[in-house]
C-alpha cells in the first residue's frame, strides 16, 4: 500500500494504518474506523 499511497498523496505523507482483524468488538459491526485528531492549544 505504501507505493500506491505515495502515488496518490504526492509529497505529503499523512499518517495511515492498515489492520487485519479476526472480529470486530460489536457483533453487528461491519467496519471499524480509526481516526487521528489534532486539538490546538486554546
mmCIF entry with sequence, helices, sheets and N, C-alpha, C, O atoms, coordinates in Angstrom:
data_MODEL
# 
_entry.id   MODEL 
# 
_entity.id                         1 
_entity.type                       polymer 
_entity.pdbx_number_of_molecules   1 
# 
_entity_poly.entity_id                      1 
_entity_poly.type                           'polypeptide(L)' 
_entity_poly.nstd_linkage                   no 
_entity_poly.nstd_monomer                   no 
_entity_poly.pdbx_seq_one_letter_code       
;(UNK)(UNK)(UNK)(UNK)(UNK)(UNK)(UNK)(UNK)(UNK)(UNK)(UNK)(UNK)(UNK)(UNK)(UNK)(UNK)
(UNK)(UNK)(UNK)(UNK)(UNK)(UNK)(UNK)(UNK)(UNK)(UNK)(UNK)(UNK)(UNK)(UNK)(UNK)(UNK)
(UNK)(UNK)(UNK)(UNK)(UNK)(UNK)(UNK)(UNK)(UNK)(UNK)
;
_entity_poly.pdbx_seq_one_letter_code_can   XXXXXXXXXXXXXXXXXXXXXXXXXXXXXXXXXXXXXXXXXX 
_entity_poly.pdbx_strand_id                 A 
# 
loop_
_entity_poly_seq.entity_id 
_entity_poly_seq.num 
_entity_poly_seq.mon_id 
_entity_poly_seq.hetero 
1 1  UNK n 
1 2  UNK n 
1 3  UNK n 
1 4  UNK n 
1 5  UNK n 
1 6  UNK n 
1 7  UNK n 
1 8  UNK n 
1 9  UNK n 
1 10 UNK n 
1 11 UNK n 
1 12 UNK n 
1 13 UNK n 
1 14 UNK n 
1 15 UNK n 
1 16 UNK n 
1 17 UNK n 
1 18 UNK n 
1 19 UNK n 
1 20 UNK n 
1 21 UNK n 
1 22 UNK n 
1 23 UNK n 
1 24 UNK n 
1 25 UNK n 
1 26 UNK n 
1 27 UNK n 
1 28 UNK n 
1 29 UNK n 
1 30 UNK n 
1 31 UNK n 
1 32 UNK n 
1 33 UNK n 
1 34 UNK n 
1 35 UNK n 
1 36 UNK n 
1 37 UNK n 
1 38 UNK n 
1 39 UNK n 
1 40 UNK n 
1 41 UNK n 
1 42 UNK n 
# 
_struct_asym.id          A 
_struct_asym.entity_id   1 
# 
_struct_conf.conf_type_id            HELX_P 
_struct_conf.id                      HELX_P1 
_struct_conf.pdbx_PDB_helix_id       AA1 
_struct_conf.beg_label_comp_id       UNK 
_struct_conf.beg_label_asym_id       A 
_struct_conf.beg_label_seq_id        2 
_struct_conf.pdbx_beg_PDB_ins_code   ? 
_struct_conf.end_label_comp_id       UNK 
_struct_conf.end_label_asym_id       A 
_struct_conf.end_label_seq_id        9 
_struct_conf.pdbx_end_PDB_ins_code   ? 
_struct_conf.beg_auth_comp_id        UNK 
_struct_conf.beg_auth_asym_id        A 
_struct_conf.beg_auth_seq_id         2 
_struct_conf.end_auth_comp_id        UNK 
_struct_conf.end_auth_asym_id        A 
_struct_conf.end_auth_seq_id         9 
_struct_conf.pdbx_PDB_helix_class    1 
_struct_conf.details                 ? 
_struct_conf.pdbx_PDB_helix_length   8 
# 
_struct_conf_type.id          HELX_P 
_struct_conf_type.criteria    ? 
_struct_conf_type.reference   ? 
# 
loop_
_atom_site.group_PDB 
_atom_site.id 
_atom_site.type_symbol 
_atom_site.label_atom_id 
_atom_site.label_alt_id 
_atom_site.label_comp_id 
_atom_site.label_asym_id 
_atom_site.label_entity_id 
_atom_site.label_seq_id 
_atom_site.pdbx_PDB_ins_code 
_atom_site.Cartn_x 
_atom_site.Cartn_y 
_atom_site.Cartn_z 
_atom_site.occupancy 
_atom_site.B_iso_or_equiv 
_atom_site.pdbx_formal_charge 
_atom_site.auth_seq_id 
_atom_site.auth_comp_id 
_atom_site.auth_asym_id 
_atom_site.auth_atom_id 
_atom_site.pdbx_PDB_model_num 
ATOM 1   N N  . UNK A 1 1  ? 0.800   -1.194  0.000  1.00 0.00 ? 1  UNK A N  1 
ATOM 2   C CA . UNK A 1 1  ? 0.000   0.000   0.000  1.00 0.00 ? 1  UNK A CA 1 
ATOM 3   C C  . UNK A 1 1  ? 0.846   1.262   0.000  1.00 0.00 ? 1  UNK A C  1 
ATOM 4   O O  . UNK A 1 1  ? 0.390   2.303   -0.473 1.00 0.00 ? 1  UNK A O  1 
ATOM 5   N N  . UNK A 1 2  ? 2.049   1.197   0.512  1.00 0.00 ? 2  UNK A N  1 
ATOM 6   C CA . UNK A 1 2  ? 2.898   2.377   0.594  1.00 0.00 ? 2  UNK A CA 1 
ATOM 7   C C  . UNK A 1 2  ? 3.137   3.058   -0.745 1.00 0.00 ? 2  UNK A C  1 
ATOM 8   O O  . UNK A 1 2  ? 2.902   4.262   -0.856 1.00 0.00 ? 2  UNK A O  1 
ATOM 9   N N  . UNK A 1 3  ? 3.599   2.333   -1.777 1.00 0.00 ? 3  UNK A N  1 
ATOM 10  C CA . UNK A 1 3  ? 3.835   2.975   -3.075 1.00 0.00 ? 3  UNK A CA 1 
ATOM 11  C C  . UNK A 1 3  ? 2.566   3.582   -3.678 1.00 0.00 ? 3  UNK A C  1 
ATOM 12  O O  . UNK A 1 3  ? 2.617   4.668   -4.255 1.00 0.00 ? 3  UNK A O  1 
ATOM 13  N N  . UNK A 1 4  ? 1.449   2.905   -3.554 1.00 0.00 ? 4  UNK A N  1 
ATOM 14  C CA . UNK A 1 4  ? 0.182   3.438   -4.071 1.00 0.00 ? 4  UNK A CA 1 
ATOM 15  C C  . UNK A 1 4  ? -0.215  4.698   -3.305 1.00 0.00 ? 4  UNK A C  1 
ATOM 16  O O  . UNK A 1 4  ? -0.671  5.668   -3.909 1.00 0.00 ? 4  UNK A O  1 
ATOM 17  N N  . UNK A 1 5  ? -0.046  4.695   -1.988 1.00 0.00 ? 5  UNK A N  1 
ATOM 18  C CA . UNK A 1 5  ? -0.370  5.870   -1.184 1.00 0.00 ? 5  UNK A CA 1 
ATOM 19  C C  . UNK A 1 5  ? 0.498   7.058   -1.596 1.00 0.00 ? 5  UNK A C  1 
ATOM 20  O O  . UNK A 1 5  ? -0.012  8.173   -1.706 1.00 0.00 ? 5  UNK A O  1 
ATOM 21  N N  . UNK A 1 6  ? 1.774   6.851   -1.823 1.00 0.00 ? 6  UNK A N  1 
ATOM 22  C CA . UNK A 1 6  ? 2.667   7.934   -2.246 1.00 0.00 ? 6  UNK A CA 1 
ATOM 23  C C  . UNK A 1 6  ? 2.271   8.454   -3.631 1.00 0.00 ? 6  UNK A C  1 
ATOM 24  O O  . UNK A 1 6  ? 2.373   9.651   -3.898 1.00 0.00 ? 6  UNK A O  1 
ATOM 25  N N  . UNK A 1 7  ? 1.824   7.563   -4.501 1.00 0.00 ? 7  UNK A N  1 
ATOM 26  C CA . UNK A 1 7  ? 1.382   7.972   -5.837 1.00 0.00 ? 7  UNK A CA 1 
ATOM 27  C C  . UNK A 1 7  ? 0.167   8.894   -5.747 1.00 0.00 ? 7  UNK A C  1 
ATOM 28  O O  . UNK A 1 7  ? 0.055   9.850   -6.514 1.00 0.00 ? 7  UNK A O  1 
ATOM 29  N N  . UNK A 1 8  ? -0.732  8.613   -4.825 1.00 0.00 ? 8  UNK A N  1 
ATOM 30  C CA . UNK A 1 8  ? -1.959  9.396   -4.682 1.00 0.00 ? 8  UNK A CA 1 
ATOM 31  C C  . UNK A 1 8  ? -1.721  10.683  -3.900 1.00 0.00 ? 8  UNK A C  1 
ATOM 32  O O  . UNK A 1 8  ? -2.226  11.735  -4.290 1.00 0.00 ? 8  UNK A O  1 
ATOM 33  N N  . UNK A 1 9  ? -0.964  10.626  -2.806 1.00 0.00 ? 9  UNK A N  1 
ATOM 34  C CA . UNK A 1 9  ? -0.805  11.789  -1.933 1.00 0.00 ? 9  UNK A CA 1 
ATOM 35  C C  . UNK A 1 9  ? 0.366   12.681  -2.307 1.00 0.00 ? 9  UNK A C  1 
ATOM 36  O O  . UNK A 1 9  ? 0.459   13.799  -1.800 1.00 0.00 ? 9  UNK A O  1 
ATOM 37  N N  . UNK A 1 10 ? 1.259   12.233  -3.169 1.00 0.00 ? 10 UNK A N  1 
ATOM 38  C CA . UNK A 1 10 ? 2.399   13.060  -3.571 1.00 0.00 ? 10 UNK A CA 1 
ATOM 39  C C  . UNK A 1 10 ? 3.431   13.148  -2.467 1.00 0.00 ? 10 UNK A C  1 
ATOM 40  O O  . UNK A 1 10 ? 3.782   12.142  -1.850 1.00 0.00 ? 10 UNK A O  1 
ATOM 41  N N  . UNK A 1 11 ? 3.918   14.360  -2.219 1.00 0.00 ? 11 UNK A N  1 
ATOM 42  C CA . UNK A 1 11 ? 4.988   14.539  -1.236 1.00 0.00 ? 11 UNK A CA 1 
ATOM 43  C C  . UNK A 1 11 ? 4.481   14.711  0.183  1.00 0.00 ? 11 UNK A C  1 
ATOM 44  O O  . UNK A 1 11 ? 5.282   14.769  1.116  1.00 0.00 ? 11 UNK A O  1 
ATOM 45  N N  . UNK A 1 12 ? 3.173   14.795  0.369  1.00 0.00 ? 12 UNK A N  1 
ATOM 46  C CA . UNK A 1 12 ? 2.601   14.870  1.715  1.00 0.00 ? 12 UNK A CA 1 
ATOM 47  C C  . UNK A 1 12 ? 2.364   13.447  2.199  1.00 0.00 ? 12 UNK A C  1 
ATOM 48  O O  . UNK A 1 12 ? 1.730   12.649  1.509  1.00 0.00 ? 12 UNK A O  1 
ATOM 49  N N  . UNK A 1 13 ? 2.867   13.132  3.374  1.00 0.00 ? 13 UNK A N  1 
ATOM 50  C CA . UNK A 1 13 ? 2.745   11.779  3.883  1.00 0.00 ? 13 UNK A CA 1 
ATOM 51  C C  . UNK A 1 13 ? 1.885   11.762  5.145  1.00 0.00 ? 13 UNK A C  1 
ATOM 52  O O  . UNK A 1 13 ? 2.420   11.769  6.253  1.00 0.00 ? 13 UNK A O  1 
ATOM 53  N N  . UNK A 1 14 ? 0.544   11.738  4.989  1.00 0.00 ? 14 UNK A N  1 
ATOM 54  C CA . UNK A 1 14 ? -0.308  11.665  6.177  1.00 0.00 ? 14 UNK A CA 1 
ATOM 55  C C  . UNK A 1 14 ? -0.151  10.310  6.859  1.00 0.00 ? 14 UNK A C  1 
ATOM 56  O O  . UNK A 1 14 ? 0.253   9.327   6.236  1.00 0.00 ? 14 UNK A O  1 
ATOM 57  N N  . UNK A 1 15 ? -0.475  10.276  8.134  1.00 0.00 ? 15 UNK A N  1 
ATOM 58  C CA . UNK A 1 15 ? -0.413  9.016   8.865  1.00 0.00 ? 15 UNK A CA 1 
ATOM 59  C C  . UNK A 1 15 ? -1.416  8.032   8.279  1.00 0.00 ? 15 UNK A C  1 
ATOM 60  O O  . UNK A 1 15 ? -2.495  8.429   7.839  1.00 0.00 ? 15 UNK A O  1 
ATOM 61  N N  . UNK A 1 16 ? -1.068  6.767   8.271  1.00 0.00 ? 16 UNK A N  1 
ATOM 62  C CA . UNK A 1 16 ? -2.001  5.753   7.799  1.00 0.00 ? 16 UNK A CA 1 
ATOM 63  C C  . UNK A 1 16 ? -1.750  4.463   8.555  1.00 0.00 ? 16 UNK A C  1 
ATOM 64  O O  . UNK A 1 16 ? -0.666  4.233   9.090  1.00 0.00 ? 16 UNK A O  1 
ATOM 65  N N  . UNK A 1 17 ? -2.765  3.635   8.586  1.00 0.00 ? 17 UNK A N  1 
ATOM 66  C CA . UNK A 1 17 ? -2.599  2.322   9.196  1.00 0.00 ? 17 UNK A CA 1 
ATOM 67  C C  . UNK A 1 17 ? -3.429  1.322   8.416  1.00 0.00 ? 17 UNK A C  1 
ATOM 68  O O  . UNK A 1 17 ? -4.433  1.674   7.798  1.00 0.00 ? 17 UNK A O  1 
ATOM 69  N N  . UNK A 1 18 ? -3.008  0.101   8.452  1.00 0.00 ? 18 UNK A N  1 
ATOM 70  C CA . UNK A 1 18 ? -3.732  -0.986  7.803  1.00 0.00 ? 18 UNK A CA 1 
ATOM 71  C C  . UNK A 1 18 ? -3.726  -2.149  8.788  1.00 0.00 ? 18 UNK A C  1 
ATOM 72  O O  . UNK A 1 18 ? -2.662  -2.640  9.165  1.00 0.00 ? 18 UNK A O  1 
ATOM 73  N N  . UNK A 1 19 ? -4.901  -2.587  9.201  1.00 0.00 ? 19 UNK A N  1 
ATOM 74  C CA . UNK A 1 19 ? -5.009  -3.601  10.232 1.00 0.00 ? 19 UNK A CA 1 
ATOM 75  C C  . UNK A 1 19 ? -5.922  -4.724  9.751  1.00 0.00 ? 19 UNK A C  1 
ATOM 76  O O  . UNK A 1 19 ? -6.999  -4.466  9.214  1.00 0.00 ? 19 UNK A O  1 
ATOM 77  N N  . UNK A 1 20 ? -5.503  -5.934  9.939  1.00 0.00 ? 20 UNK A N  1 
ATOM 78  C CA . UNK A 1 20 ? -6.324  -7.106  9.622  1.00 0.00 ? 20 UNK A CA 1 
ATOM 79  C C  . UNK A 1 20 ? -6.793  -7.687  10.949 1.00 0.00 ? 20 UNK A C  1 
ATOM 80  O O  . UNK A 1 20 ? -5.973  -7.997  11.813 1.00 0.00 ? 20 UNK A O  1 
ATOM 81  N N  . UNK A 1 21 ? -8.100  -7.837  11.119 1.00 0.00 ? 21 UNK A N  1 
ATOM 82  C CA . UNK A 1 21 ? -8.641  -8.346  12.378 1.00 0.00 ? 21 UNK A CA 1 
ATOM 83  C C  . UNK A 1 21 ? -9.499  -9.574  12.120 1.00 0.00 ? 21 UNK A C  1 
ATOM 84  O O  . UNK A 1 21 ? -10.065 -9.731  11.038 1.00 0.00 ? 21 UNK A O  1 
ATOM 85  N N  . UNK A 1 22 ? -9.592  -10.433 13.107 1.00 0.00 ? 22 UNK A N  1 
ATOM 86  C CA . UNK A 1 22 ? -10.414 -11.633 13.004 1.00 0.00 ? 22 UNK A CA 1 
ATOM 87  C C  . UNK A 1 22 ? -11.876 -11.336 13.296 1.00 0.00 ? 22 UNK A C  1 
ATOM 88  O O  . UNK A 1 22 ? -12.766 -11.988 12.750 1.00 0.00 ? 22 UNK A O  1 
ATOM 89  N N  . UNK A 1 23 ? -12.130 -10.348 14.160 1.00 0.00 ? 23 UNK A N  1 
ATOM 90  C CA . UNK A 1 23 ? -13.502 -9.987  14.521 1.00 0.00 ? 23 UNK A CA 1 
ATOM 91  C C  . UNK A 1 23 ? -13.512 -8.571  15.071 1.00 0.00 ? 23 UNK A C  1 
ATOM 92  O O  . UNK A 1 23 ? -12.510 -8.091  15.602 1.00 0.00 ? 23 UNK A O  1 
ATOM 93  N N  . UNK A 1 24 ? -14.651 -7.910  14.939 1.00 0.00 ? 24 UNK A N  1 
ATOM 94  C CA . UNK A 1 24 ? -14.805 -6.572  15.494 1.00 0.00 ? 24 UNK A CA 1 
ATOM 95  C C  . UNK A 1 24 ? -15.420 -6.664  16.878 1.00 0.00 ? 24 UNK A C  1 
ATOM 96  O O  . UNK A 1 24 ? -15.961 -7.703  17.257 1.00 0.00 ? 24 UNK A O  1 
ATOM 97  N N  . UNK A 1 25 ? -15.337 -5.573  17.635 1.00 0.00 ? 25 UNK A N  1 
ATOM 98  C CA . UNK A 1 25 ? -15.822 -5.569  19.018 1.00 0.00 ? 25 UNK A CA 1 
ATOM 99  C C  . UNK A 1 25 ? -17.324 -5.848  19.122 1.00 0.00 ? 25 UNK A C  1 
ATOM 100 O O  . UNK A 1 25 ? -17.752 -6.644  19.958 1.00 0.00 ? 25 UNK A O  1 
ATOM 101 N N  . UNK A 1 26 ? -18.118 -5.194  18.277 1.00 0.00 ? 26 UNK A N  1 
ATOM 102 C CA . UNK A 1 26 ? -19.568 -5.357  18.309 1.00 0.00 ? 26 UNK A CA 1 
ATOM 103 C C  . UNK A 1 26 ? -19.993 -6.421  17.307 1.00 0.00 ? 26 UNK A C  1 
ATOM 104 O O  . UNK A 1 26 ? -19.493 -6.429  16.182 1.00 0.00 ? 26 UNK A O  1 
ATOM 105 N N  . UNK A 1 27 ? -20.882 -7.298  17.674 1.00 0.00 ? 27 UNK A N  1 
ATOM 106 C CA . UNK A 1 27 ? -21.308 -8.389  16.789 1.00 0.00 ? 27 UNK A CA 1 
ATOM 107 C C  . UNK A 1 27 ? -21.954 -7.875  15.504 1.00 0.00 ? 27 UNK A C  1 
ATOM 108 O O  . UNK A 1 27 ? -21.807 -8.493  14.449 1.00 0.00 ? 27 UNK A O  1 
ATOM 109 N N  . UNK A 1 28 ? -22.671 -6.743  15.584 1.00 0.00 ? 28 UNK A N  1 
ATOM 110 C CA . UNK A 1 28 ? -23.363 -6.221  14.403 1.00 0.00 ? 28 UNK A CA 1 
ATOM 111 C C  . UNK A 1 28 ? -22.491 -5.283  13.568 1.00 0.00 ? 28 UNK A C  1 
ATOM 112 O O  . UNK A 1 28 ? -22.931 -4.817  12.517 1.00 0.00 ? 28 UNK A O  1 
ATOM 113 N N  . UNK A 1 29 ? -21.269 -4.997  14.011 1.00 0.00 ? 29 UNK A N  1 
ATOM 114 C CA . UNK A 1 29 ? -20.396 -4.061  13.294 1.00 0.00 ? 29 UNK A CA 1 
ATOM 115 C C  . UNK A 1 29 ? -19.963 -4.635  11.953 1.00 0.00 ? 29 UNK A C  1 
ATOM 116 O O  . UNK A 1 29 ? -19.682 -5.827  11.830 1.00 0.00 ? 29 UNK A O  1 
ATOM 117 N N  . UNK A 1 30 ? -19.916 -3.769  10.958 1.00 0.00 ? 30 UNK A N  1 
ATOM 118 C CA . UNK A 1 30 ? -19.462 -4.165  9.634  1.00 0.00 ? 30 UNK A CA 1 
ATOM 119 C C  . UNK A 1 30 ? -18.088 -3.583  9.303  1.00 0.00 ? 30 UNK A C  1 
ATOM 120 O O  . UNK A 1 30 ? -17.337 -4.159  8.515  1.00 0.00 ? 30 UNK A O  1 
ATOM 121 N N  . UNK A 1 31 ? -17.761 -2.430  9.912  1.00 0.00 ? 31 UNK A N  1 
ATOM 122 C CA . UNK A 1 31 ? -16.455 -1.796  9.708  1.00 0.00 ? 31 UNK A CA 1 
ATOM 123 C C  . UNK A 1 31 ? -15.965 -1.217  11.021 1.00 0.00 ? 31 UNK A C  1 
ATOM 124 O O  . UNK A 1 31 ? -16.750 -0.978  11.938 1.00 0.00 ? 31 UNK A O  1 
ATOM 125 N N  . UNK A 1 32 ? -14.670 -0.994  11.104 1.00 0.00 ? 32 UNK A N  1 
ATOM 126 C CA . UNK A 1 32 ? -14.084 -0.288  12.238 1.00 0.00 ? 32 UNK A CA 1 
ATOM 127 C C  . UNK A 1 32 ? -13.304 0.883   11.669 1.00 0.00 ? 32 UNK A C  1 
ATOM 128 O O  . UNK A 1 32 ? -12.561 0.722   10.700 1.00 0.00 ? 32 UNK A O  1 
ATOM 129 N N  . UNK A 1 33 ? -13.464 2.055   12.260 1.00 0.00 ? 33 UNK A N  1 
ATOM 130 C CA . UNK A 1 33 ? -12.817 3.264   11.755 1.00 0.00 ? 33 UNK A CA 1 
ATOM 131 C C  . UNK A 1 33 ? -11.840 3.780   12.796 1.00 0.00 ? 33 UNK A C  1 
ATOM 132 O O  . UNK A 1 33 ? -12.167 3.869   13.980 1.00 0.00 ? 33 UNK A O  1 
ATOM 133 N N  . UNK A 1 34 ? -10.641 4.118   12.348 1.00 0.00 ? 34 UNK A N  1 
ATOM 134 C CA . UNK A 1 34 ? -9.628  4.709   13.216 1.00 0.00 ? 34 UNK A CA 1 
ATOM 135 C C  . UNK A 1 34 ? -9.415  6.147   12.770 1.00 0.00 ? 34 UNK A C  1 
ATOM 136 O O  . UNK A 1 34 ? -9.382  6.425   11.571 1.00 0.00 ? 34 UNK A O  1 
ATOM 137 N N  . UNK A 1 35 ? -9.272  7.046   13.701 1.00 0.00 ? 35 UNK A N  1 
ATOM 138 C CA . UNK A 1 35 ? -9.058  8.454   13.360 1.00 0.00 ? 35 UNK A CA 1 
ATOM 139 C C  . UNK A 1 35 ? -7.982  9.055   14.252 1.00 0.00 ? 35 UNK A C  1 
ATOM 140 O O  . UNK A 1 35 ? -7.812  8.647   15.402 1.00 0.00 ? 35 UNK A O  1 
ATOM 141 N N  . UNK A 1 36 ? -7.266  10.016  13.717 1.00 0.00 ? 36 UNK A N  1 
ATOM 142 C CA . UNK A 1 36 ? -6.291  10.772  14.470 1.00 0.00 ? 36 UNK A CA 1 
ATOM 143 C C  . UNK A 1 36 ? -6.685  12.236  14.379 1.00 0.00 ? 36 UNK A C  1 
ATOM 144 O O  . UNK A 1 36 ? -6.960  12.736  13.289 1.00 0.00 ? 36 UNK A O  1 
ATOM 145 N N  . UNK A 1 37 ? -6.714  12.917  15.495 1.00 0.00 ? 37 UNK A N  1 
ATOM 146 C CA . UNK A 1 37 ? -7.125  14.323  15.508 1.00 0.00 ? 37 UNK A CA 1 
ATOM 147 C C  . UNK A 1 37 ? -6.066  15.166  16.204 1.00 0.00 ? 37 UNK A C  1 
ATOM 148 O O  . UNK A 1 37 ? -5.347  14.687  17.081 1.00 0.00 ? 37 UNK A O  1 
ATOM 149 N N  . UNK A 1 38 ? -5.985  16.407  15.804 1.00 0.00 ? 38 UNK A N  1 
ATOM 150 C CA . UNK A 1 38 ? -5.095  17.381  16.437 1.00 0.00 ? 38 UNK A CA 1 
ATOM 151 C C  . UNK A 1 38 ? -5.996  18.405  17.131 1.00 0.00 ? 38 UNK A C  1 
ATOM 152 O O  . UNK A 1 38 ? -6.874  19.000  16.506 1.00 0.00 ? 38 UNK A O  1 
ATOM 153 N N  . UNK A 1 39 ? -5.769  18.598  18.417 1.00 0.00 ? 39 UNK A N  1 
ATOM 154 C CA . UNK A 1 39 ? -6.531  19.589  19.182 1.00 0.00 ? 39 UNK A CA 1 
ATOM 155 C C  . UNK A 1 39 ? -5.584  20.744  19.457 1.00 0.00 ? 39 UNK A C  1 
ATOM 156 O O  . UNK A 1 39 ? -4.619  20.591  20.206 1.00 0.00 ? 39 UNK A O  1 
ATOM 157 N N  . UNK A 1 40 ? -5.852  21.902  18.854 1.00 0.00 ? 40 UNK A N  1 
ATOM 158 C CA . UNK A 1 40 ? -4.939  23.036  19.047 1.00 0.00 ? 40 UNK A CA 1 
ATOM 159 C C  . UNK A 1 40 ? -5.026  23.583  20.483 1.00 0.00 ? 40 UNK A C  1 
ATOM 160 O O  . UNK A 1 40 ? -6.048  23.445  21.155 1.00 0.00 ? 40 UNK A O  1 
ATOM 161 N N  . UNK A 1 41 ? -3.943  24.198  20.926 1.00 0.00 ? 41 UNK A N  1 
ATOM 162 C CA . UNK A 1 41 ? -3.954  24.866  22.233 1.00 0.00 ? 41 UNK A CA 1 
ATOM 163 C C  . UNK A 1 41 ? -4.916  26.032  22.176 1.00 0.00 ? 41 UNK A C  1 
ATOM 164 O O  . UNK A 1 41 ? -4.912  26.792  21.208 1.00 0.00 ? 41 UNK A O  1 
ATOM 165 N N  . UNK A 1 42 ? -5.733  26.184  23.190 1.00 0.00 ? 42 UNK A N  1 
ATOM 166 C CA . UNK A 1 42 ? -6.678  27.306  23.223 1.00 0.00 ? 42 UNK A CA 1 
ATOM 167 C C  . UNK A 1 42 ? -6.151  28.443  24.054 1.00 0.00 ? 42 UNK A C  1 
ATOM 168 O O  . UNK A 1 42 ? -6.817  29.469  24.190 1.00 0.00 ? 42 UNK A O  1 
# 
